[in-house]
């Protein structure tokens, strides 16, 4: 039995998954919460835009998660032995860059910087660089329009250069102490492979292309003249980064002796190139041309692929069109919403001061409501808008409340808002020629929340499928490991053997179509007006909501 190991670094925890390469059977898994900060995230009460993580948590988490997964595998399969693991794949959140020294040690592991927030990993949802993002957008549109055209024509504060430039502007002592910067999904494979020189790290084109303006069309990373226009020190940094980035067909390296001992695995096994969680998650969901994968978690990321033999138009407002970002030989197309599960968690745990039981209560009560019955309409911008506005300075909204509005009604309105945001993304990418025949959802929410899945089907007018694996991101990493280890000759063969969808299908209900179309039209009025797209008269929105409510209660 040949098996591979997927390591999935999420927002709050790391998951290890051991998979049988012959059929995708999941033999053992383990989830370990990050020990630092609040639920693994380092925060600052003075700045709600800040979100960092301690890099030491990633290393401790890997050891504990792999140990737990090995124990679980031994228990579930008496024939299992760790020596059967022939490859490792790693995925992570992103863009989550961290500063490193000349030996590829995370700067935060140096006692001098242990408690310095700027020296930590800058988590994907850190938006402190919004001013820098606006500057990068401005300079790119003026000097190198091709750079920003491939990432939706607006550079985001969630991405690589915004965060590094913000570190330079606000914590120059950290920037100067750092020899280089590495994405989390590239750093962990490099550490496992024993790479001591940051310039020797095999960087993945997934992170490079989607977040760092890398493209072979213009010779890799942005040129030094452009970076100098932002800050000369960024131009100097470019020499200490990388010249080439690789797709998932290229291994990141082999497991070194030190980490083989720490993990209890064989030295020298293959390590796949790092990708972002949702991109490997797409592979774990059997992505192919015509399939849109939605990984629904704290945020949502949408991924699609189009053959590299075709021409893909630049799509305003998306997170990038990158050759090889998901599957070799295909353009990877990424979009997403900056908050989804985080919004529901905020409502239940922060506002309503509840727990899982209250969440279940709201779900049960909200499921009894018809579309529009609450009279409410929300905007899902509590953590900014990732796609299609690309504006992290936007905030959430709940409209239409009365003195009779209930907590469950607001909960449902928040779900509907995220569904409308998903519909806006679908319509945008199809408008620019990306085919979407099937929508496949993955993640804990897709697995557990039937109400949300049905609302998504009704609000988008699309059938919603569910990935066979509850751990699609880790599975996708394991699939990549199986390919680079030589078990399968290519990704198509590996996906056919190791991935699939559940039989369950959420189908749009005809009875709800008209109400959701009316609500979506009002949602887009708010979207365009408050998002700064165009001026729209909002004078009738509240009254229209009341009319929809009246019709729903008849």
Backbone torsions as a table, in degrees:
resi	resn	phi	psi	omega
1	UNK	NA	122.1	175.0
2	UNK	-97.9	127.1	-179.5
3	UNK	-129.4	156.6	177.0
4	UNK	-129.0	164.2	-175.7
5	UNK	-119.0	128.4	173.8
6	UNK	-108.3	131.1	175.8
7	UNK	-112.2	118.6	-175.0
8	UNK	-115.0	109.3	-179.4
9	UNK	-94.4	104.1	-179.7
10	UNK	-94.9	-167.5	-176.9
11	UNK	-71.9	-35.5	-175.0
12	UNK	-117.1	-11.6	-173.4
13	UNK	-158.5	169.1	173.0
14	UNK	-118.9	139.5	-178.8
15	UNK	-118.9	135.5	172.0
16	UNK	-111.3	133.6	-178.5
17	UNK	-133.1	127.7	178.2
18	UNK	-105.7	126.3	-169.6
19	UNK	-128.9	138.8	173.4
20	UNK	-76.1	120.5	-175.4
21	UNK	-69.4	-19.2	-177.0
22	UNK	-73.4	-34.1	-171.9
23	UNK	-144.0	3.0	-179.9
24	UNK	78.8	8.3	178.7
25	UNK	-62.2	130.0	-178.0
26	UNK	-91.4	111.0	-170.3
27	UNK	-85.8	-38.2	-178.7
28	UNK	-160.4	146.6	177.6
29	UNK	-148.6	163.5	178.8
30	UNK	-158.8	137.9	177.4
31	UNK	-114.9	132.8	179.3
32	UNK	-124.9	124.3	177.4
33	UNK	-74.0	143.7	175.3
34	UNK	-67.5	135.4	-174.8
35	UNK	-79.6	-18.2	-172.9
36	UNK	-92.6	154.8	171.5
37	UNK	69.4	-159.5	178.0
38	UNK	-94.7	109.4	-176.0
39	UNK	52.4	40.1	175.9
40	UNK	87.7	-1.5	-176.3
41	UNK	-115.5	130.9	176.6
42	UNK	-86.5	123.0	-174.3
43	UNK	-118.9	170.9	176.1
44	UNK	-138.1	116.0	-177.9
45	UNK	-58.4	-21.9	-177.7
46	UNK	-84.5	-10.7	-175.5
47	UNK	-147.5	103.9	-177.7
48	UNK	-70.4	-11.4	178.7
49	UNK	-79.8	-12.6	-172.1
50	UNK	-88.8	133.3	175.8
51	UNK	-151.7	111.7	-177.7
52	UNK	-126.9	167.6	174.7
53	UNK	-138.9	147.8	179.3
54	UNK	-82.3	122.1	-177.0
55	UNK	-58.5	-27.3	177.5
56	UNK	-60.8	-28.7	178.0
57	UNK	-62.1	-33.8	-179.2
58	UNK	-66.7	-37.5	-177.9
59	UNK	-75.3	-46.8	176.5
60	UNK	-61.9	-42.0	180.0
61	UNK	-61.3	-39.4	178.9
62	UNK	-62.3	-47.2	-179.6
63	UNK	-60.3	-48.1	-176.4
64	UNK	-69.0	-41.1	-178.2
65	UNK	-68.0	-42.4	179.1
66	UNK	-66.2	-42.0	177.7
67	UNK	-58.5	-44.7	179.4
68	UNK	-66.3	-39.4	179.3
69	UNK	-67.1	-38.7	176.8
70	UNK	-62.4	-43.0	178.8
71	UNK	-62.8	-41.9	179.5
72	UNK	-66.1	-37.5	179.5
73	UNK	-66.8	-41.3	177.7
74	UNK	-61.1	-36.8	-177.7
75	UNK	-73.7	-38.2	-175.9
76	UNK	-83.5	-23.8	-177.7
77	UNK	-138.4	105.1	-175.2
78	UNK	-65.8	-17.8	178.8
79	UNK	-88.0	-1.9	-176.7
80	UNK	-76.5	141.9	172.6
81	UNK	-140.9	140.6	-178.9
82	UNK	-54.4	-26.3	180.0
83	UNK	-67.3	-13.7	177.7
84	UNK	-75.6	-14.4	178.2
85	UNK	-75.3	119.9	-173.5
86	UNK	-112.5	-2.0	-179.7
87	UNK	-165.9	157.3	-179.8
88	UNK	-129.4	137.7	172.1
89	UNK	-121.4	146.8	-176.2
90	UNK	-131.5	132.2	170.7
91	UNK	-129.6	161.6	-180.0
92	UNK	-154.5	171.5	170.3
93	UNK	-65.1	165.4	177.6
94	UNK	-173.8	154.2	4.8
95	UNK	-79.6	122.9	-179.3
96	UNK	-130.1	75.8	-177.8
97	UNK	-83.0	151.7	175.5
98	UNK	-135.9	144.7	177.6
99	UNK	-78.3	141.2	179.8
100	UNK	-131.3	161.4	176.8
101	UNK	-91.7	-171.1	-176.3
102	UNK	-64.9	-20.5	-179.2
103	UNK	-98.9	14.4	-179.2
104	UNK	65.1	22.2	172.8
105	UNK	-87.6	134.3	177.8
106	UNK	-58.7	133.8	-176.8
107	UNK	-59.0	-32.0	-178.8
108	UNK	-69.9	-13.5	176.2
109	UNK	-83.6	-10.0	172.5
110	UNK	-77.3	127.1	-178.2
111	UNK	-52.6	-27.4	180.0
112	UNK	-65.2	-27.0	-173.9
113	UNK	-118.1	11.3	-175.0
114	UNK	-54.2	-38.2	-176.2
115	UNK	-107.9	12.5	179.5
116	UNK	-89.9	116.2	-174.8
117	UNK	-61.7	-35.7	-178.2
118	UNK	-68.3	-19.2	-178.6
119	UNK	-88.7	-3.7	-178.8
120	UNK	-82.7	-178.0	170.6
121	UNK	-74.9	130.7	-179.5
122	UNK	-87.0	98.7	-172.4
123	UNK	-61.1	154.9	-175.7
124	UNK	-50.5	-37.2	-174.6
125	UNK	-93.3	17.7	170.9
126	UNK	-78.3	119.3	-176.9
127	UNK	-113.3	20.6	-177.2
128	UNK	-64.4	-20.1	-177.4
129	UNK	-93.2	31.2	-176.7
130	UNK	-67.1	-33.9	177.4
131	UNK	-67.7	-41.8	178.3
132	UNK	-64.6	-38.0	178.2
133	UNK	-61.3	-42.0	178.8
134	UNK	-64.0	-39.0	178.1
135	UNK	-64.6	-44.0	179.6
136	UNK	-61.9	-42.0	177.4
137	UNK	-60.8	-47.2	-179.1
138	UNK	-60.6	-49.9	-177.7
139	UNK	-65.9	-38.8	-179.1
140	UNK	-66.9	-43.9	179.1
141	UNK	-61.2	-34.2	-177.6
142	UNK	-82.3	-40.7	-170.5
143	UNK	-104.8	-38.3	-176.4
144	UNK	-139.0	68.9	-175.7
145	UNK	-58.7	-25.0	179.4
146	UNK	-65.8	-30.0	-179.5
147	UNK	-61.2	-51.5	-173.5
148	UNK	-83.1	-19.1	179.5
149	UNK	-62.6	-34.6	-177.7
150	UNK	-76.8	-11.7	177.7
151	UNK	-120.7	41.9	171.3
152	UNK	84.5	5.9	178.3
153	UNK	72.7	9.0	174.3
154	UNK	-142.6	128.6	178.6
155	UNK	-88.7	139.4	-171.2
156	UNK	-101.5	151.8	174.3
157	UNK	-71.1	-11.2	176.7
158	UNK	-78.3	-7.2	-165.3
159	UNK	-106.0	169.4	-169.3
160	UNK	-48.1	-63.6	-171.8
161	UNK	-67.1	-33.5	178.4
162	UNK	-60.2	-43.5	-176.2
163	UNK	-71.3	-42.1	-179.7
164	UNK	-67.3	-41.8	178.6
165	UNK	-66.1	-36.0	177.6
166	UNK	-66.1	-38.0	175.2
167	UNK	-61.2	-44.2	178.7
168	UNK	-60.5	-40.6	-176.2
169	UNK	-75.7	-32.3	-172.4
170	UNK	-110.6	-22.9	179.3
171	UNK	-137.3	65.0	-174.9
172	UNK	-60.5	-26.6	179.1
173	UNK	-66.0	-33.8	176.5
174	UNK	-72.9	-45.8	179.2
175	UNK	-58.3	-44.2	-178.6
176	UNK	-68.5	-31.0	179.9
177	UNK	-75.9	-23.3	-178.1
178	UNK	-80.6	129.8	174.7
179	UNK	-76.9	-39.4	-177.9
180	UNK	-152.4	178.9	175.9
181	UNK	-130.2	145.4	-177.0
182	UNK	-138.7	137.9	171.4
183	UNK	-67.3	144.6	179.6
184	UNK	-54.1	-42.3	-177.6
185	UNK	-68.5	-17.9	174.5
186	UNK	-93.4	-31.5	-174.4
187	UNK	-70.6	-44.5	-177.6
188	UNK	-62.0	-48.9	175.4
189	UNK	-57.6	-37.7	179.3
190	UNK	-65.2	-41.9	177.4
191	UNK	-62.3	-45.6	-179.6
192	UNK	-63.3	-30.5	179.3
193	UNK	-85.4	-3.0	178.9
194	UNK	75.0	24.8	-179.9
195	UNK	-75.7	122.2	-177.2
196	UNK	-103.2	-11.1	-178.3
197	UNK	-111.4	116.7	-179.0
198	UNK	-54.8	-32.2	-179.2
199	UNK	-73.1	-15.9	179.8
200	UNK	-90.8	-1.9	-179.6
201	UNK	-69.3	134.0	173.2
202	UNK	-79.2	105.7	-178.9
203	UNK	-85.6	140.8	178.7
204	UNK	-83.9	140.8	179.8
205	UNK	-71.0	-18.4	177.2
206	UNK	-58.0	-57.7	180.0
207	UNK	-69.9	-41.4	-176.7
208	UNK	-63.1	-44.5	-175.7
209	UNK	-76.7	-41.3	-176.6
210	UNK	-77.3	-31.5	-170.7
211	UNK	-118.6	-21.1	-173.6
212	UNK	-115.5	15.2	177.0
213	UNK	59.7	32.3	177.7
214	UNK	-86.4	137.3	171.9
215	UNK	-160.3	139.5	177.1
216	UNK	-63.9	-24.7	-179.2
217	UNK	-57.3	-32.7	179.2
218	UNK	-120.5	25.3	171.0
219	UNK	85.7	21.5	176.0
220	UNK	108.5	-127.9	179.6
221	UNK	-70.7	164.2	175.5
222	UNK	-52.5	143.1	-176.2
223	UNK	-69.9	161.5	-174.1
224	UNK	-66.5	-31.6	178.1
225	UNK	-62.3	-44.1	178.9
226	UNK	-65.4	-46.3	-179.6
227	UNK	-62.8	-34.3	178.6
228	UNK	-65.4	-31.3	177.1
229	UNK	-66.2	-24.0	175.1
230	UNK	-84.1	-49.5	176.1
231	UNK	-172.3	128.9	-178.3
232	UNK	-55.1	-29.4	-179.7
233	UNK	-68.2	-26.8	174.5
234	UNK	-68.6	-37.8	177.3
235	UNK	-63.2	-39.5	176.7
236	UNK	-65.6	-39.0	-179.9
237	UNK	-62.3	-34.0	-177.5
238	UNK	-53.7	-36.0	180.0
239	UNK	-65.8	-18.5	-177.8
240	UNK	-106.8	13.8	179.7
241	UNK	-100.6	-101.6	-177.8
242	UNK	-158.8	158.3	179.1
243	UNK	-102.9	-28.7	-176.0
244	UNK	-136.3	143.4	175.1
245	UNK	-120.9	153.8	-168.4
246	UNK	-123.7	151.7	174.4
247	UNK	-87.8	-177.8	-170.7
248	UNK	-72.8	-3.8	175.6
249	UNK	-77.1	-14.3	-177.8
250	UNK	-102.3	126.1	177.1
251	UNK	-67.2	151.3	175.1
252	UNK	-82.1	-19.9	-178.4
253	UNK	154.5	-160.3	178.6
254	UNK	-128.5	150.4	-176.3
255	UNK	-63.5	123.8	-177.5
256	UNK	-78.5	167.0	-175.5
257	UNK	-61.4	-42.8	-177.4
258	UNK	-61.0	-48.4	-176.5
259	UNK	-78.1	-23.3	171.7
260	UNK	-62.5	-42.5	178.3
261	UNK	-67.0	-44.0	-176.7
262	UNK	-67.0	-31.6	-178.3
263	UNK	-95.7	-13.7	-178.2
264	UNK	76.2	33.0	-179.1
265	UNK	-120.7	171.4	179.6
266	UNK	-74.5	138.6	174.2
267	UNK	-67.0	143.9	172.3
268	UNK	90.4	0.1	179.1
269	UNK	-71.8	155.6	-172.9
270	UNK	-70.8	143.9	173.3
271	UNK	-119.2	123.9	-179.1
272	UNK	-73.8	157.8	175.4
273	UNK	-62.3	147.7	-179.9
274	UNK	-78.3	142.8	172.0
275	UNK	-134.6	166.4	173.8
276	UNK	-68.4	155.4	-174.2
277	UNK	-55.8	-45.3	-175.5
278	UNK	-71.6	-26.3	179.6
279	UNK	-73.8	-45.6	171.8
280	UNK	-68.4	-30.2	175.0
281	UNK	-60.9	-37.5	176.8
282	UNK	-61.5	-42.0	177.0
283	UNK	-62.8	-40.2	178.2
284	UNK	-67.2	-14.2	177.4
285	UNK	-101.6	13.5	178.3
286	UNK	64.3	41.9	179.8
287	UNK	-62.6	142.2	171.7
288	UNK	-154.0	175.1	-179.2
289	UNK	-61.2	129.9	-176.7
290	UNK	98.5	-9.0	178.9
291	UNK	-107.6	124.1	172.9
292	UNK	-101.6	126.6	179.3
293	UNK	-103.5	127.7	175.3
294	UNK	-112.9	111.9	173.1
295	UNK	-93.6	110.2	-172.6
296	UNK	-101.9	112.0	178.9
297	UNK	-140.4	-137.1	175.3
298	UNK	-58.0	-40.8	167.2
299	UNK	-118.7	-177.9	174.9
300	UNK	-126.7	137.6	174.4
301	UNK	-124.0	133.6	179.0
302	UNK	-108.2	132.3	-179.7
303	UNK	-131.6	139.3	174.8
304	UNK	-140.0	162.3	178.3
305	UNK	-130.0	147.7	175.8
306	UNK	-135.8	136.6	-178.8
307	UNK	-50.7	136.3	179.1
308	UNK	-69.0	-9.3	175.6
309	UNK	-77.4	-12.1	-178.7
310	UNK	-101.8	166.7	175.0
311	UNK	-100.2	129.9	179.4
312	UNK	-113.5	125.4	-179.8
313	UNK	-70.0	150.3	172.0
314	UNK	-63.2	135.3	-174.8
315	UNK	-115.9	112.0	-179.7
316	UNK	-59.6	134.3	171.9
317	UNK	88.9	-1.7	179.7
318	UNK	-94.4	177.9	-174.2
319	UNK	-95.7	11.8	173.4
320	UNK	131.6	150.9	171.6
321	UNK	-122.7	108.8	-169.4
322	UNK	-131.4	123.1	177.7
323	UNK	-66.3	124.5	177.0
324	UNK	81.4	7.2	-175.3
325	UNK	-67.5	-28.3	177.8
326	UNK	-114.6	-69.2	178.8
327	UNK	-110.5	139.2	172.9
328	UNK	-59.3	138.3	178.9
329	UNK	86.0	5.4	179.7
330	UNK	-135.4	148.0	167.3
331	UNK	-74.6	135.0	172.4
332	UNK	-98.1	130.8	-178.6
333	UNK	-118.1	125.5	-174.9
334	UNK	-122.5	138.8	171.3
335	UNK	-144.9	-178.9	177.5
336	UNK	168.3	176.8	179.0
337	UNK	-120.6	132.9	-171.8
338	UNK	-70.4	-19.3	176.5
339	UNK	-149.5	132.4	172.9
340	UNK	-137.9	-78.6	176.4
341	UNK	-57.8	-33.1	177.6
342	UNK	-60.0	-34.3	-179.4
343	UNK	-68.4	-45.2	179.9
344	UNK	-65.6	-39.3	178.5
345	UNK	-63.2	-41.7	177.5
346	UNK	-60.8	-45.1	-177.0
347	UNK	-65.8	-46.2	-175.2
348	UNK	-74.8	-46.5	-170.4
349	UNK	-90.4	-37.6	-175.4
350	UNK	-89.0	-55.0	-176.5
351	UNK	-74.3	-48.9	-176.1
352	UNK	-90.0	-4.0	176.0
353	UNK	52.7	44.2	-176.1
354	UNK	-113.1	-169.7	179.9
355	UNK	-136.1	-162.1	-177.0
356	UNK	-60.3	-34.6	-179.5
357	UNK	-64.1	-40.1	179.0
358	UNK	-68.4	-36.3	176.4
359	UNK	-59.2	-45.7	179.2
360	UNK	-64.1	-37.6	178.9
361	UNK	-64.0	-46.9	179.3
362	UNK	-60.8	-41.1	-179.6
363	UNK	-61.8	-45.0	179.8
364	UNK	-63.6	-43.5	-178.9
365	UNK	-69.5	-41.3	-179.2
366	UNK	-66.3	-30.1	-179.1
367	UNK	-68.2	-17.6	179.5
368	UNK	-85.2	-8.5	-177.7
369	UNK	-87.9	145.5	173.8
370	UNK	-89.6	158.0	178.4
371	UNK	-56.1	127.7	178.8
372	UNK	84.0	-6.2	-175.8
373	UNK	-65.6	-27.7	-178.7
374	UNK	-76.8	-21.0	-174.7
375	UNK	74.5	14.2	-174.7
376	UNK	-108.5	154.0	173.2
377	UNK	-145.3	132.0	-177.6
378	UNK	-122.9	158.3	169.1
379	UNK	-109.8	134.2	-173.7
380	UNK	-91.9	48.1	-174.7
381	UNK	-110.6	27.0	-176.9
382	UNK	-59.6	-23.6	176.6
383	UNK	-122.2	30.2	-177.2
384	UNK	86.2	178.7	179.1
385	UNK	-116.4	118.6	-179.5
386	UNK	-83.2	-49.4	-180.0
387	UNK	-138.5	127.0	21.2
388	UNK	-114.7	3.0	-178.0
389	UNK	-85.1	-26.8	-179.1
390	UNK	51.0	61.0	-177.0
391	UNK	-143.6	103.1	-177.6
392	UNK	-82.5	0.9	177.4
393	UNK	-94.0	7.2	174.6
394	UNK	-87.7	156.0	-177.8
395	UNK	-132.3	170.8	-175.5
396	UNK	-75.5	167.7	-178.0
397	UNK	-154.4	138.5	170.7
398	UNK	-127.0	116.7	-172.9
399	UNK	-115.6	143.0	173.8
400	UNK	101.4	11.7	-177.5
401	UNK	-70.6	146.2	172.8
402	UNK	-127.7	-178.2	178.3
403	UNK	-73.3	-3.8	179.0
404	UNK	-108.0	0.2	-178.5
405	UNK	-63.4	134.3	-178.7
406	UNK	-103.4	164.2	178.1
407	UNK	-63.7	-39.1	-179.6
408	UNK	-66.9	-34.1	177.6
409	UNK	-65.5	-41.0	177.5
410	UNK	-65.9	-40.3	178.5
411	UNK	-57.9	-45.2	179.1
412	UNK	-65.7	-40.6	179.4
413	UNK	-61.4	-34.7	178.1
414	UNK	-68.5	-40.2	175.4
415	UNK	-61.1	-46.5	-179.6
416	UNK	-61.6	-37.1	178.5
417	UNK	-61.4	-42.7	178.7
418	UNK	-67.8	-32.0	176.9
419	UNK	-67.7	-40.1	177.4
420	UNK	-66.2	-38.5	175.8
421	UNK	-61.1	-38.2	177.0
422	UNK	-65.4	-38.9	179.0
423	UNK	-64.9	-40.2	178.5
424	UNK	-59.7	-39.1	179.0
425	UNK	-67.3	-46.7	179.0
426	UNK	-56.0	-47.0	-177.9
427	UNK	-66.3	-34.4	-179.8
428	UNK	-67.4	-47.8	-175.6
429	UNK	-71.6	-32.9	176.2
430	UNK	-69.0	-33.8	177.8
431	UNK	-58.3	-29.8	-178.4
432	UNK	-102.7	21.1	167.6
433	UNK	91.1	7.8	177.2
434	UNK	-84.8	119.9	-176.6
435	UNK	-74.5	135.4	175.4
436	UNK	-131.1	98.5	178.5
437	UNK	-95.9	-28.6	-176.2
438	UNK	-139.0	138.6	174.7
439	UNK	-112.9	122.9	180.0
440	UNK	-117.3	128.1	-177.8
441	UNK	-108.4	147.5	179.4
442	UNK	-141.4	166.7	-180.0
443	UNK	108.0	166.9	-176.4
444	UNK	-60.4	-37.6	-179.5
445	UNK	-65.9	-44.0	178.6
446	UNK	-62.7	-33.8	-179.6
447	UNK	-71.4	-40.4	-165.8
448	UNK	-107.3	-26.4	-170.5
449	UNK	-102.8	89.8	-178.5
450	UNK	-66.8	-33.6	178.2
451	UNK	-60.1	-49.0	-179.9
452	UNK	-60.6	-44.4	-177.4
453	UNK	-63.3	-38.8	178.8
454	UNK	-69.5	-39.8	176.7
455	UNK	-62.5	-40.2	178.2
456	UNK	-61.5	-42.5	178.5
457	UNK	-63.2	-45.4	-177.7
458	UNK	-67.6	-44.3	-174.6
459	UNK	-72.8	-31.5	-179.9
460	UNK	-92.5	-18.0	-174.7
461	UNK	72.2	23.7	-176.4
462	UNK	-122.6	147.1	168.9
463	UNK	-69.4	140.4	178.2
464	UNK	-115.0	120.3	174.8
465	UNK	-97.4	164.3	-179.6
466	UNK	-125.3	133.4	179.3
467	UNK	-61.1	146.3	-179.9
468	UNK	-63.6	-37.2	-179.2
469	UNK	-91.9	136.5	173.6
470	UNK	-77.3	-5.7	-175.8
471	UNK	-128.6	56.0	-170.1
472	UNK	-61.0	-37.5	-177.6
473	UNK	-66.3	-48.3	177.8
474	UNK	-63.4	-37.3	178.2
475	UNK	-64.0	-43.7	178.1
476	UNK	-59.9	-37.9	175.9
477	UNK	-63.4	-40.4	178.8
478	UNK	-67.2	-34.8	176.0
479	UNK	-62.5	-46.2	178.4
480	UNK	-60.0	-39.7	178.4
481	UNK	-63.9	-36.9	179.4
482	UNK	-65.7	-33.9	179.1
483	UNK	-72.0	-49.1	-177.0
484	UNK	-70.9	-20.9	176.3
485	UNK	-82.6	-8.7	175.7
486	UNK	89.6	7.9	178.5
487	UNK	-69.1	-41.2	176.8
488	UNK	-118.5	144.2	-174.8
489	UNK	-73.9	-22.9	-178.5
490	UNK	-158.8	175.0	-175.5
491	UNK	-72.2	-34.5	179.0
492	UNK	-60.6	-43.8	179.0
493	UNK	-66.4	-43.7	-179.6
494	UNK	-63.7	-42.7	179.3
495	UNK	-64.0	-41.3	179.7
496	UNK	-61.5	-36.2	-178.3
497	UNK	-81.1	-34.6	-166.2
498	UNK	-111.1	-9.6	-174.7
499	UNK	-127.8	171.8	177.5
500	UNK	173.3	-175.2	-179.6
501	UNK	-120.8	154.8	173.8
502	UNK	-75.4	162.8	-180.0
503	UNK	-72.2	-24.4	-176.6
504	UNK	-63.6	136.6	177.2
505	UNK	-134.5	126.0	174.8
506	UNK	-93.3	115.5	-175.8
507	UNK	-104.9	142.8	178.2
508	UNK	-61.3	139.4	178.4
509	UNK	-94.8	124.9	-176.2
510	UNK	-58.6	-36.1	-175.9
511	UNK	-63.5	-23.8	-176.8
512	UNK	-98.0	-5.4	-172.7
513	UNK	-61.6	-48.7	-174.8
514	UNK	-63.2	-44.4	-178.7
515	UNK	-64.0	-42.3	-179.0
516	UNK	-70.1	-33.6	175.8
517	UNK	-64.1	-39.1	177.2
518	UNK	-66.2	-44.0	179.5
519	UNK	-64.3	-39.9	-180.0
520	UNK	-65.1	-37.4	177.8
521	UNK	-61.8	-41.4	177.0
522	UNK	-68.4	-39.8	177.1
523	UNK	-56.5	-44.5	-177.8
524	UNK	-70.7	-26.8	173.1
525	UNK	-64.2	-46.9	176.4
526	UNK	-62.6	-43.4	-178.1
527	UNK	-56.5	-51.2	-176.4
528	UNK	-70.2	-40.9	-176.4
529	UNK	-71.1	-56.0	-176.6
530	UNK	-75.2	-21.3	176.2
531	UNK	-83.8	-2.5	176.6
532	UNK	79.2	16.6	-179.6
533	UNK	-75.4	-48.8	179.2
534	UNK	-162.0	159.5	178.0
535	UNK	-79.3	123.7	-179.5
536	UNK	-126.3	135.2	177.4
537	UNK	-70.3	116.5	-178.1
538	UNK	-99.8	9.7	-172.9
539	UNK	-61.7	-24.5	-177.3
540	UNK	-104.2	-0.8	-173.4
541	UNK	-59.1	-48.7	-179.4
542	UNK	-61.7	-41.9	-179.7
543	UNK	-67.3	-38.7	177.4
544	UNK	-64.3	-37.8	177.0
545	UNK	-62.3	-39.4	179.1
546	UNK	-67.0	-36.6	177.8
547	UNK	-66.5	-41.9	176.9
548	UNK	-62.5	-39.4	178.3
549	UNK	-62.9	-45.0	-179.6
550	UNK	-60.9	-42.4	-179.8
551	UNK	-66.4	-34.2	-178.6
552	UNK	-72.7	-23.5	-176.5
553	UNK	-97.3	-0.2	179.8
554	UNK	-74.8	NA	NA
